[in-house]
């Protein structure tokens, strides 16, 4: 179930060798609210990505399921999906905005700091927090995490759905352990 598409290659076997990881992916693959590549959601939000994106509630459940499973397969798939591919999700929540945009030589524009405006909610794509960091802190609490740049697409430190979970109760994700840590 973990990989491109949303079907198991062999329908006679419900799960692959990594059953717990496959169970997480199967639940995610069966999500009902998604936007196919190049399509428009009923909300009017367009998916510019070359792959399907799902509602953040489903991506948060996938993150949580993989995070709770102490297996190499979940660790590796979580890093591939959330960190390497940096797959966004979509939600109706407070907008993440850049109040001060700067032009620069290297970027079309540069943002010093993103902010969450807690006024009117909008449909938007949101990016995940770092899975490697969350998983490593949980399962390897004495490990030293590498220092890394956390710049978003336009320079500034990127806000993720984790930040919105902390301010928007309607996202129903503030109770997840990895959000509070």
Protein Blocks (a to p, Z undefined) as FASTA:
>chain_A
ZZgdjbdfblmbmbdfblmlmmmmmmmmmpcbdcdehiacfkopacfbfbdcddfklmmm
mmmmmmmpccfklmmmmmmmmmmnopacdddddddddfbacddfkbmbdcfbdcddffbd
cddddddddfklmmmmmmmmmbccddddfbdfkopacddfklmmmmmmklopmmpmklmZ
Z
